[in-house]
């Protein structure tokens, strides 16, 4: 689906690293001054998010919104949860999803 300024599409498995980078950079932007002043921490966080996304890859679909330059500006993951794996929402916020 293409709009005037954005394109919505399903993210391919070989693009998960782009998603991880987007997530980490956006989190640093909104919760810290800059992500450039701690490059080691940034790389570590990207790898952590990448591994998490890869764990859910076979049971999920990820849809991204991209601007006209192909930059990710948003995403949503649809997950068929097995009821046992700890979800990011549970891990990050301590929420009992049951």
C-alpha positions in Angstrom: 0.0 0.0 0.0 1.5 3.4 -1.0 0.3 6.8 0.2 1.7 10.1 -0.9 4.4 10.3 1.8 4.5 6.7 3.3 4.6 3.2 2.2 3.2 0.3 4.2 4.7 -3.2 3.7 5.7 -6.5 5.3 9.2 -6.5 6.5 11.4 -9.4 5.1 13.5 -11.6 7.4 16.7 -10.2 6.0 15.7 -6.7 7.1 15.3 -7.5 10.8 18.6 -5.7 11.6 17.1 -2.5 10.1 14.1 -2.8 12.4 16.4 -3.4 15.4 18.4 -0.3 14.6 15.2 1.7 14.2 13.9 0.5 17.6 17.1 1.3 19.4 17.7 4.7 17.8 14.1 5.8 18.5 14.4 4.6 22.2 17.6 6.5 22.6 16.1 9.6 21.0 13.1 9.6 23.3 14.7 8.5 26.6 18.3 9.8 26.3 20.0 12.9 25.0 21.8 11.1 22.1 22.6 7.6 20.8 25.9 8.8 19.3 27.7 9.4 22.6 27.5 5.7 23.6 28.2 3.7 20.4 29.1 0.5 22.3 25.9 0.5 24.3 24.0 1.3 21.1 25.5 -1.7 19.2 24.9 -4.0 22.2 21.2 -2.9 22.3 20.8 -3.4 18.6 22.1 -6.9 18.8 19.8 -7.6 21.8 16.7 -6.4 19.9 17.8 -8.2 16.8 18.1 -11.5 18.7 14.7 -11.0 20.3 13.1 -10.3 17.0 14.7 -13.4 15.5 13.3 -15.5 18.3 9.8 -14.4 17.3 10.4 -14.5 13.6 8.7 -17.8 12.8 5.5 -16.9 14.7 5.1 -13.3 13.7 4.7 -10.9 10.9 6.1 -7.4 11.0 4.7 -4.5 9.0 6.6 -1.3 8.6 5.8 2.3 7.5 8.5 3.9 5.4 9.0 7.4 4.2 9.7 8.2 0.6 13.5 7.6 1.2 12.9 4.1 2.5 13.5 5.0 6.2 11.4 3.1 8.7 9.1 5.5 10.6 7.0 3.0 12.4 6.1 -0.7 12.7 3.8 -3.2 14.2 4.4 -6.9 14.9 1.6 -9.4 14.9 2.6 -12.4 17.0 1.0 -15.8 17.4 2.0 -16.3 21.1 2.5 -19.8 22.5 1.5 -18.6 26.0 4.9 -19.6 27.4 7.6 -17.3 25.9 8.2 -14.1 27.8 6.9 -11.3 25.6 8.8 -8.0 25.4 5.9 -6.3 27.1 6.2 -8.6 30.1 10.0 -8.3 30.3 10.2 -4.6 30.0 7.2 -3.5 32.0 6.6 -6.5 34.3 3.1 -7.0 33.0 1.4 -10.3 33.5 -0.3 -10.8 30.2 -2.5 -13.6 31.4 
